[in-house]
Amino acid sequence: MKRILSLLLLAVAFTFSAQAQKFALIDMEYIMGNIPAYERANEQLNQVSKKWQAEVEAIDKESKTLYKNYQNEAVFLSDAQKKEREQAIVDKEKQASELKKKYFGPEGELYKKRQSLIAPIQDEVYNVIKAIAQRRGFQLILDRSSDTAGIVFASPSIDISNEVLSQLGYSN
């Protein structure tokens, strides 16, 4: 009996402590979409990405042209000429692959450019969210735009996205 009573008291204590916690929501897509600097940075990244993609595709097209020419002329080439042409094709494909990795790889130029343009904006937003959380006593702030949050319903009264934008100096 004592054991059941102590478990019941423990459950009640957890219930009261859980009720004391404060939560809030933000919509990071909404916030970022209302920051002009973020939109400009994304546009700049898209332009650079398209330019680099065109560069990679041009080299890839060259390798395909070399291969097509090789196939058409293979019967007229000596063994030495075949090896030379095959090596040229392999070199061109390798050049395209290396350029793609340089620009779009995990530590590539696009990643570095994104870090230099977008990370400062994200840091500023994070610092404002953290300040609001500390000032208003929130223990947890969830991003409702995140696929991993799994929020089915949330009261609009706990969404602080507009407050974050306001603190950043942007009106909605």
MDTraj code that builds the backbone (N, CA, C; nanometers):
import mdtraj as md
import numpy as np

residues = "MET LYS ARG ILE LEU SER LEU LEU LEU LEU ALA VAL ALA PHE THR PHE SER ALA GLN ALA GLN LYS PHE ALA LEU ILE ASP MET GLU TYR ILE MET GLY ASN ILE PRO ALA TYR GLU ARG ALA ASN GLU GLN LEU ASN GLN VAL SER LYS LYS TRP GLN ALA GLU VAL GLU ALA ILE ASP LYS GLU SER LYS THR LEU TYR LYS ASN TYR GLN ASN GLU ALA VAL PHE LEU SER ASP ALA GLN LYS LYS GLU ARG GLU GLN ALA ILE VAL ASP LYS GLU LYS GLN ALA SER GLU LEU LYS LYS LYS TYR PHE GLY PRO GLU GLY GLU LEU TYR LYS LYS ARG GLN SER LEU ILE ALA PRO ILE GLN ASP GLU VAL TYR ASN VAL ILE LYS ALA ILE ALA GLN ARG ARG GLY PHE GLN LEU ILE LEU ASP ARG SER SER ASP THR ALA GLY ILE VAL PHE ALA SER PRO SER ILE ASP ILE SER ASN GLU VAL LEU SER GLN LEU GLY TYR SER ASN".split()
xyz = np.array([
    [0.0818, -0.1187, 0.0000],
    [0.0000, 0.0000, 0.0000],
    [0.0867, 0.1257, 0.0000],
    [0.1937, 0.1229, 0.0817],
    [0.2848, 0.2372, 0.0853],
    [0.3457, 0.2620, -0.0533],
    [0.3753, 0.1529, -0.1200],
    [0.4386, 0.1630, -0.2520],
    [0.3432, 0.2302, -0.3524],
    [0.2184, 0.1923, -0.3509],
    [0.1199, 0.2505, -0.4420],
    [0.1014, 0.3982, -0.4102],
    [0.0956, 0.4320, -0.2828],
    [0.0790, 0.5707, -0.2412],
    [0.1988, 0.6552, -0.2838],
    [0.3182, 0.6024, -0.2677],
    [0.4374, 0.6791, -0.3074],
    [0.4441, 0.6948, -0.4588],
    [0.4037, 0.5933, -0.5347],
    [0.3998, 0.6057, -0.6810],
    [0.2968, 0.7100, -0.7241],
    [0.1846, 0.7111, -0.6558],
    [0.0801, 0.8087, -0.6861],
    [0.1296, 0.9504, -0.6571],
    [0.1967, 0.9702, -0.5456],
    [0.2520, 1.1018, -0.5122],
    [0.3586, 1.1448, -0.6125],
    [0.4403, 1.0503, -0.6538],
    [0.5436, 1.0794, -0.7528],
    [0.4805, 1.1211, -0.8857],
    [0.3753, 1.0518, -0.9275],
    [0.3059, 1.0850, -1.0520],
    [0.2449, 1.2239, -1.0442],
    [0.1859, 1.2586, -0.9303],
    [0.1272, 1.3913, -0.9111],
    [0.2361, 1.4977, -0.9157],
    [0.3491, 1.4715, -0.8541],
    [0.4602, 1.5674, -0.8551],
    [0.5089, 1.5926, -0.9978],
    [0.5224, 1.4879, -1.0780],
    [0.5649, 1.5036, -1.2179],
    [0.4614, 1.5812, -1.2976],
    [0.3351, 1.5583, -1.2690],
    [0.2284, 1.6292, -1.3390],
    [0.2367, 1.7783, -1.3116],
    [0.2558, 1.8155, -1.1862],
    [0.2649, 1.9575, -1.1529],
    [0.3907, 2.0216, -1.2116],
    [0.5005, 1.9483, -1.2111],
    [0.6232, 2.0060, -1.2676],
    [0.6118, 2.0184, -1.4190],
    [0.5426, 1.9279, -1.4836],
    [0.5251, 1.9355, -1.6289],
    [0.4360, 2.0530, -1.6659],
    [0.3380, 2.0830, -1.5813],
    [0.2485, 2.1943, -1.6097],
    [0.3191, 2.3281, -1.5950],
    [0.4232, 2.3349, -1.5196],
    [0.4942, 2.4601, -1.4968],
    [0.5850, 2.4973, -1.6133],
    [0.6153, 2.4031, -1.6995],
    [0.7036, 2.4313, -1.8117],
    [0.6301, 2.5139, -1.9159],
    [0.7054, 2.6048, -1.9798],
    [0.6467, 2.6899, -2.0832],
    [0.7080, 2.6551, -2.2175],
    [0.6225, 2.6486, -2.3170],
    [0.6641, 2.6141, -2.4520],
    [0.6236, 2.7251, -2.5478],
    [0.6922, 2.7308, -2.6602],
    [0.6564, 2.8252, -2.7652],
    [0.6888, 2.7621, -2.8995],
    [0.6306, 2.8190, -3.0019],
    [0.6559, 2.7739, -3.1381],
    [0.7099, 2.8888, -3.2213],
    [0.7879, 2.8538, -3.3210],
    [0.8279, 2.9492, -3.4232],
    [0.8084, 2.8814, -3.5579],
    [0.7989, 2.9609, -3.6611],
    [0.7950, 2.9098, -3.7980],
    [0.9172, 2.9699, -3.8675],
    [1.0249, 2.8917, -3.8715],
    [1.1516, 2.9419, -3.9234],
    [1.1413, 2.9809, -4.0711],
    [1.0632, 2.9075, -4.1490],
    [1.0455, 2.9442, -4.2902],
    [0.9790, 3.0808, -4.3018],
    [0.8792, 3.1049, -4.2202],
    [0.8098, 3.2330, -4.2189],
    [0.9049, 3.3445, -4.1771],
    [0.9811, 3.3206, -4.0717],
    [1.0746, 3.4222, -4.0229],
    [1.1780, 3.4548, -4.1305],
    [1.2429, 3.3521, -4.1838],
    [1.3467, 3.3752, -4.2845],
    [1.2887, 3.4387, -4.4113],
    [1.1675, 3.4001, -4.4465],
    [1.1025, 3.4572, -4.5642],
    [1.0709, 3.6045, -4.5495],
    [1.0705, 3.6546, -4.4281],
    [1.0432, 3.7965, -4.4024],
    [1.1698, 3.8768, -4.3745],
    [1.2843, 3.8160, -4.3957],
    [1.4118, 3.8868, -4.3777],
    [1.4715, 3.9093, -4.5168],
    [1.4721, 4.0335, -4.5639],
    [1.5222, 4.0624, -4.6987],
    [1.6666, 4.0159, -4.7221],
    [1.7513, 4.0265, -4.6226],
    [1.8915, 3.9841, -4.6388],
    [1.9005, 3.8347, -4.6668],
    [1.8133, 3.7575, -4.6059],
    [1.8104, 3.6130, -4.6288],
    [1.7666, 3.5834, -4.7724],
    [1.6653, 3.6535, -4.8182],
    [1.6179, 3.6350, -4.9555],
    [1.7266, 3.6731, -5.0560],
    [1.7977, 3.7828, -5.0315],
    [1.9074, 3.8243, -5.1202],
    [2.0190, 3.7209, -5.1200],
    [2.0516, 3.6688, -5.0035],
    [2.1574, 3.5675, -4.9933],
    [2.1183, 3.4417, -5.0693],
    [1.9923, 3.3994, -5.0572],
    [1.9454, 3.2817, -5.1308],
    [1.9515, 3.3046, -5.2809],
    [1.9130, 3.4241, -5.3246],
    [1.9182, 3.4553, -5.4676],
    [2.0627, 3.4532, -5.5180],
    [2.1515, 3.5088, -5.4391],
    [2.2941, 3.5084, -5.4756],
    [2.3467, 3.3648, -5.4841],
    [2.3092, 3.2807, -5.3896],
    [2.3503, 3.1403, -5.3915],
    [2.2951, 3.0683, -5.5147],
    [2.1709, 3.0972, -5.5496],
    [2.1116, 3.0347, -5.6674],
    [2.1843, 3.0752, -5.7953],
    [2.2202, 3.2016, -5.8056],
    [2.2921, 3.2489, -5.9245],
    [2.4290, 3.1833, -5.9357],
    [2.5009, 3.1779, -5.8252],
    [2.6338, 3.1156, -5.8250],
    [2.6215, 2.9676, -5.8565],
    [2.5220, 2.9027, -5.7988],
    [2.5011, 2.7599, -5.8212],
    [2.4724, 2.7322, -5.9687],
    [2.3879, 2.8127, -6.0296],
    [2.3561, 2.7956, -6.1714],
    [2.4802, 2.8146, -6.2578],
    [2.5607, 2.9142, -6.2241],
    [2.6838, 2.9410, -6.3000],
    [2.7783, 2.8210, -6.2912],
    [2.7986, 2.7713, -6.1699],
    [2.8876, 2.6572, -6.1506],
    [2.8320, 2.5307, -6.2162],
    [2.7002, 2.5128, -6.2084],
    [2.6374, 2.3957, -6.2702],
    [2.6573, 2.4005, -6.4212],
    [2.6443, 2.5185, -6.4803],
    [2.6643, 2.5326, -6.6248],
    [2.8095, 2.4998, -6.6621],
    [2.9022, 2.5397, -6.5775],
    [3.0441, 2.5101, -6.5996],
    [3.0692, 2.3586, -6.5978],
    [3.0123, 2.2915, -6.5007],
    [3.0273, 2.1456, -6.4903],
    [2.9617, 2.0770, -6.6097],
    [2.8422, 2.1221, -6.6456],
    [2.7704, 2.0622, -6.7583],
    [2.8442, 2.0826, -6.8904],
    [2.9105, 2.1967, -6.9077],
    [2.9869, 2.2222, -7.0297],
    [3.1012, 2.1222, -7.0443],
    [3.1717, 2.0969, -6.9350],
    [3.2820, 1.9999, -6.9394],
    [3.2278, 1.8591, -6.9604],
    [3.1151, 1.8281, -6.8966],
    [3.0528, 1.6976, -6.9144],
    [3.0090, 1.6785, -7.0599],
    [2.9564, 1.7847, -7.1196],
    [2.9151, 1.7789, -7.2605],
    [3.0363, 1.7559, -7.3509],
    [3.1486, 1.8193, -7.3179],
    [3.2718, 1.7985, -7.3941],
    [3.3138, 1.6514, -7.3892],
    [3.3050, 1.5918, -7.2714],
    [3.3445, 1.4508, -7.2593],
    [3.2523, 1.3610, -7.3407],
    [3.1233, 1.3926, -7.3432],
    [3.0283, 1.3141, -7.4217],
    [3.0540, 1.3311, -7.5717],
    [3.0905, 1.4512, -7.6117],
    [3.1243, 1.4758, -7.7520],
    [3.2493, 1.3980, -7.7906],
    [3.3485, 1.4012, -7.7026],
    [3.4706, 1.3242, -7.7285],
    [3.4385, 1.1755, -7.7419],
    [3.3518, 1.1248, -7.6564],
    [3.3149, 0.9833, -7.6603],
    [3.2401, 0.9493, -7.7890],
    [3.1470, 1.0368, -7.8265],
    [3.0690, 1.0137, -7.9500],
    [3.1614, 1.0141, -8.0721],
    [3.2539, 1.1104, -8.0780],
    [3.3504, 1.1165, -8.1881],
    [3.4382, 0.9919, -8.1898],
    [3.4771, 0.9485, -8.0707],
    [3.5602, 0.8279, -8.0593],
    [3.4864, 0.7067, -8.1159],
    [3.3592, 0.6932, -8.0791],
    [3.2813, 0.5796, -8.1285],
    [3.2693, 0.5822, -8.2812],
    [3.2515, 0.7005, -8.3386],
    [3.2368, 0.7135, -8.4833],
    [3.3677, 0.6863, -8.5580],
    [3.4789, 0.7195, -8.4948],
    [3.6082, 0.7090, -8.5628],
    [3.6914, 0.5895, -8.5177],
    [3.6420, 0.5110, -8.4239],
    [3.7201, 0.4020, -8.3640],
    [3.7737, 0.3030, -8.4668],
    [3.6970, 0.2731, -8.5687],
    [3.7413, 0.1738, -8.6676],
    [3.8591, 0.2237, -8.7512],
    [3.8762, 0.3554, -8.7594],
    [3.9843, 0.4135, -8.8398],
    [4.1096, 0.4440, -8.7589],
    [4.1037, 0.4250, -8.6271],
    [4.2152, 0.4628, -8.5403],
    [4.3062, 0.3436, -8.5109],
    [4.4331, 0.3748, -8.4951],
    [4.5278, 0.2713, -8.4523],
    [4.5085, 0.2476, -8.3025],
    [4.5720, 0.1422, -8.2509],
    [4.5618, 0.1127, -8.1077],
    [4.6142, 0.2278, -8.0231],
    [4.7228, 0.2874, -8.0654],
    [4.7806, 0.4000, -7.9912],
    [4.6852, 0.5195, -7.9917],
    [4.6243, 0.5474, -8.1059],
    [4.5292, 0.6579, -8.1139],
    [4.4047, 0.6295, -8.0291],
    [4.3609, 0.5033, -8.0278],
    [4.2453, 0.4663, -7.9449],
    [4.2753, 0.4912, -7.7973],
    [4.3932, 0.4455, -7.7534],
    [4.4307, 0.4653, -7.6119],
    [4.4395, 0.6138, -7.5785],
    [4.4929, 0.6916, -7.6722],
    [4.5056, 0.8357, -7.6517],
    [4.3677, 0.9007, -7.6381],
    [4.2758, 0.8646, -7.7267],
    [4.1403, 0.9204, -7.7223],
    [4.0660, 0.8752, -7.5961],
    [4.0807, 0.7488, -7.5608],
    [4.0162, 0.6972, -7.4398],
    [4.0658, 0.7713, -7.3167],
    [4.1962, 0.7962, -7.3131],
    [4.2536, 0.8692, -7.1995],
    [4.2001, 1.0124, -7.1953],
    [4.1846, 1.0744, -7.3115],
    [4.1308, 1.2106, -7.3172],
    [3.9877, 1.2141, -7.2639],
    [3.9101, 1.1113, -7.2984],
    [3.7715, 1.1036, -7.2501],
    [3.7696, 1.0857, -7.0980],
    [3.8522, 0.9936, -7.0483],
    [3.8601, 0.9689, -6.9038],
    [3.9044, 1.0953, -6.8302],
    [4.0033, 1.1650, -6.8852],
    [4.0528, 1.2882, -6.8228],
    [3.9434, 1.3950, -6.8164],
    [3.8663, 1.4075, -6.9237],
    [3.7594, 1.5075, -6.9283],
    [3.6492, 1.4727, -6.8289],
    [3.6144, 1.3437, -6.8191],
    [3.5135, 1.3005, -6.7215],
    [3.5628, 1.3243, -6.5789],
    [3.6906, 1.2980, -6.5575],
    [3.7500, 1.3194, -6.4257],
    [3.7496, 1.4685, -6.3918],
    [3.7795, 1.5519, -6.4907],
    [3.7792, 1.6966, -6.4697],
    [3.6392, 1.7434, -6.4291],
    [3.5363, 1.6933, -6.4969],
    [3.3981, 1.7303, -6.4637],
    [3.3626, 1.6836, -6.3227],
    [3.4032, 1.5630, -6.2885],
    [3.3746, 1.5083, -6.1561],
    [3.4441, 1.5882, -6.0457],
    [3.5696, 1.6222, -6.0681],
    [3.6444, 1.6990, -5.9679],
    [3.5869, 1.8391, -5.9508],
    [3.5460, 1.8997, -6.0628],
    [3.4871, 2.0328, -6.0552],
    [3.3542, 2.0280, -5.9798],
    [3.2754, 1.9237, -6.0059],
    [3.1479, 1.9073, -5.9357],
    [3.1719, 1.8919, -5.7856],
    [3.2705, 1.8121, -5.7502],
    [3.3036, 1.7927, -5.6088],
    [3.3537, 1.9232, -5.5476],
    [3.4360, 1.9963, -5.6209],
    [3.4906, 2.1235, -5.5714],
    [3.3787, 2.2235, -5.5417],
    [3.2814, 2.2324, -5.6319],
    [3.1738, 2.3292, -5.6152],
    [3.0622, 2.2799, -5.5238],
    [3.0208, 2.1544, -5.5405],
    [2.8992, 2.1064, -5.4746],
    [2.9213, 1.9985, -5.3706],
    [3.0452, 1.9626, -5.3418],
    [3.0749, 1.8594, -5.2430],
    [3.0412, 1.9045, -5.1019],
    [3.0515, 1.8130, -5.0058],
    [3.0166, 1.8444, -4.8665],
    [3.0940, 1.9643, -4.8092],
    [3.2154, 1.9824, -4.8491],
    [3.2949, 2.0971, -4.8040],
    [3.3290, 2.1868, -4.9229],
    [3.2430, 2.1856, -5.0245],
    [3.2681, 2.2576, -5.1479],
    [3.2439, 2.4075, -5.1372],
    [3.2651, 2.4726, -5.2499],
    [3.2527, 2.6187, -5.2563],
    [3.1113, 2.6665, -5.2250],
    [3.0101, 2.5921, -5.2708],
    [2.8720, 2.6326, -5.2435],
    [2.8430, 2.6257, -5.0938],
    [2.8913, 2.5223, -5.0283],
    [2.8737, 2.5090, -4.8831],
    [2.9406, 2.6274, -4.8110],
    [3.0636, 2.6595, -4.8528],
    [3.1365, 2.7700, -4.7894],
    [3.0660, 2.9032, -4.8129],
    [3.0154, 2.9224, -4.9341],
    [2.9447, 3.0460, -4.9659],
    [2.8160, 3.0556, -4.8848],
    [2.7447, 2.9432, -4.8737],
    [2.6215, 2.9414, -4.7940],
    [2.6534, 2.9760, -4.6482],
    [2.7603, 2.9192, -4.5959],
    [2.8004, 2.9476, -4.4575],
    [2.8306, 3.0966, -4.4398],
    [2.9006, 3.1552, -4.5350],
    [2.9392, 3.2958, -4.5196],
    [2.8199, 3.3901, -4.5357],
    [2.7209, 3.3526, -4.6167],
    [2.6068, 3.4408, -4.6402],
    [2.4909, 3.4178, -4.5438],
    [2.4600, 3.2927, -4.5154],
    [2.3377, 3.2611, -4.4406],
    [2.3625, 3.2379, -4.2917],
    [2.4766, 3.1828, -4.2565],
    [2.5040, 3.1542, -4.1155],
    [2.4929, 3.2782, -4.0259],
    [2.5444, 3.3958, -4.0665],
    [2.5285, 3.5133, -3.9783],
    [2.3819, 3.5509, -3.9552],
    [2.2988, 3.5342, -4.0567],
    [2.1562, 3.5651, -4.0423],
    [2.0915, 3.4650, -3.9473],
    [2.1235, 3.3365, -3.9650],
    [2.0689, 3.2334, -3.8773],
    [2.1156, 3.2542, -3.7335],
    [2.2403, 3.2942, -3.7149],
    [2.2916, 3.3201, -3.5800],
    [2.2174, 3.4352, -3.5142],
    [2.1903, 3.5395, -3.5913],
    [2.1172, 3.6545, -3.5372],
    [1.9765, 3.6132, -3.4949],
    [1.9095, 3.5342, -3.5790],
    [1.7747, 3.4863, -3.5462],
    [1.7801, 3.3983, -3.4208],
    [1.8769, 3.3083, -3.4151],
    [1.8914, 3.2207, -3.2984],
    [1.9106, 3.3030, -3.1705],
    [1.9959, 3.4046, -3.1767],
    [2.0215, 3.4865, -3.0572],
    [1.8964, 3.5593, -3.0110],
    [1.8153, 3.6061, -3.1046],
    [1.6902, 3.6728, -3.0674],
    [1.5938, 3.5722, -3.0050],
    [1.5834, 3.4532, -3.0641],
    [1.4961, 3.3492, -3.0088],
    [1.5412, 3.3126, -2.8676],
    [1.6705, 3.2982, -2.8502],
    [1.7249, 3.2647, -2.7176],
    [1.6936, 3.3752, -2.6165],
    [1.7079, 3.5002, -2.6576],
    [1.6796, 3.6130, -2.5669],
    [1.5318, 3.6156, -2.5286],
    [1.4441, 3.5926, -2.6249],
    [1.3001, 3.5891, -2.5959],
    [1.2691, 3.4736, -2.5004],
    [1.3299, 3.3580, -2.5256],
    [1.3071, 3.2416, -2.4391],
    [1.3506, 3.2704, -2.2966],
    [1.4650, 3.3331, -2.2803],
    [1.5142, 3.3632, -2.1456],
    [1.4273, 3.4692, -2.0779],
    [1.3876, 3.5717, -2.1535],
    [1.3081, 3.6798, -2.0966],
    [1.1686, 3.6314, -2.0561],
    [1.1087, 3.5428, -2.1370],
    [0.9713, 3.4988, -2.1109],
    [0.9643, 3.3648, -2.0399],
    [1.0795, 3.3032, -2.0118],
    [1.0830, 3.1809, -1.9335],
    [1.0429, 3.0541, -2.0092],
    [1.0680, 3.0498, -2.1383],
    [1.0374, 2.9294, -2.2153],
    [1.1470, 2.8264, -2.1950],
    [1.1068, 2.7020, -2.1695],
    [1.2036, 2.5934, -2.1586],
    [1.2269, 2.5263, -2.2936],
    [1.1317, 2.5400, -2.3848],
    [1.1404, 2.4721, -2.5135],
    [1.0726, 2.5564, -2.6197],
    [1.1416, 2.5727, -2.7325],
    [1.0829, 2.6394, -2.8493],
    [1.0995, 2.5443, -2.9669],
    [0.9879, 2.5101, -3.0295],
    [0.9878, 2.4185, -3.1427],
    [0.9681, 2.4952, -3.2727],
    [1.0271, 2.4420, -3.3783],
    [1.0090, 2.4994, -3.5113],
    [0.8964, 2.4234, -3.5800],
    [0.7852, 2.4898, -3.6029],
    [0.6707, 2.4218, -3.6628],
    [0.6916, 2.3934, -3.8102],
    [0.7865, 2.4590, -3.8752],
    [0.8105, 2.4326, -4.0171],
    [0.9003, 2.3115, -4.0389],
    [0.9615, 2.2634, -3.9321],
    [1.0508, 2.1480, -3.9414],
    [0.9719, 2.0199, -3.9613],
    [1.0206, 1.9355, -4.0507],
    [0.9549, 1.8072, -4.0756],
    [0.9664, 1.7134, -3.9560],
    [1.0692, 1.7306, -3.8752],
    [1.0923, 1.6390, -3.7641],
    [1.0128, 1.6750, -3.6391],
    [0.9541, 1.7936, -3.6324],
    [0.8814, 1.8349, -3.5132],
    [0.7551, 1.7507, -3.4935],
    [0.6872, 1.7190, -3.6004],
    [0.5683, 1.6349, -3.5906],
    [0.4550, 1.6990, -3.5140],
    [0.4366, 1.8269, -3.5268],
    [0.3303, 1.8977, -3.4551],
    [0.2008, 1.8838, -3.5346],
    [0.1001, 1.8285, -3.4722],
    [-0.0291, 1.8100, -3.5371],
    [-0.1149, 1.9348, -3.5183],
    [-0.1174, 1.9889, -3.3987],
    [-0.1916, 2.1104, -3.3697],
    [-0.1131, 2.1919, -3.2681],
    [-0.1170, 2.3220, -3.2863],
    [-0.0573, 2.4124, -3.1883],
    [-0.1400, 2.5396, -3.1849],
    [-0.1641, 2.5872, -3.0680],
    [-0.2397, 2.7104, -3.0512],
    [-0.1590, 2.8277, -3.1066],
    [-0.2208, 2.9129, -3.1854],
    [-0.1501, 3.0304, -3.2376],
    [-0.0978, 3.1228, -3.1269],
    [-0.1546, 3.1109, -3.0097],
    [-0.1124, 3.1985, -2.8997],
    [0.0293, 3.1687, -2.8511],
    [0.0833, 3.0497, -2.8815],
    [0.2202, 3.0197, -2.8378],
    [0.3220, 3.0371, -2.9502],
    [0.2768, 3.0853, -3.0681],
    [0.3677, 3.1092, -3.1806],
    [0.4306, 3.2473, -3.1630],
    [0.5625, 3.2515, -3.1488],
    [0.6332, 3.3775, -3.1252],
    [0.7094, 3.4248, -3.2492],
    [0.6742, 3.3741, -3.3666],
    [0.7445, 3.4104, -3.4902],
    [0.7411, 3.5604, -3.5155],
    [0.6240, 3.6231, -3.4993],
    [0.6143, 3.7680, -3.5219],
    [0.6956, 3.8467, -3.4199],
    [0.7022, 3.7965, -3.2986],
    [0.7835, 3.8621, -3.1955],
    [0.9315, 3.8560, -3.2334],
    [0.9748, 3.7427, -3.2875],
    [1.1136, 3.7285, -3.3313],
    [1.1421, 3.8293, -3.4424],
    [1.0541, 3.8364, -3.5410],
    [1.0720, 3.9335, -3.6512],
    [1.0756, 4.0757, -3.5991],
    [0.9884, 4.1054, -3.5039],
    [0.9839, 4.2392, -3.4463],
    [1.1163, 4.2725, -3.3764],
    [1.1693, 4.1776, -3.3003],
    [1.2963, 4.1987, -3.2300],
    [1.4121, 4.2167, -3.3281],
    [1.4002, 4.1535, -3.4459],
    [1.5037, 4.1674, -3.5480],
    [1.4894, 4.2985, -3.6255],
    [1.3782, 4.3678, -3.6041],
    [1.3573, 4.4955, -3.6712],
    [1.2762, 4.4849, -3.7990],
    [1.2072, 4.3738, -3.8180],
    [1.1242, 4.3544, -3.9361],
    [0.9801, 4.3452, -3.8930],
    [0.8935, 4.4180, -3.9641],
    [0.7516, 4.4056, -3.9312],
    [0.6882, 4.3104, -4.0293],
    [0.5845, 4.2432, -3.9856],
    [0.5174, 4.1459, -4.0719],
    [0.4021, 4.2064, -4.1443],
])
top = md.Topology()
chain = top.add_chain()
for i, resn in enumerate(residues, 1):
    res = top.add_residue(resn, chain, resSeq=i)
    for name in ("N", "CA", "C"):
        top.add_atom(name, md.element.get_by_symbol(name[0]), res)
traj = md.Trajectory(xyz[None], top)
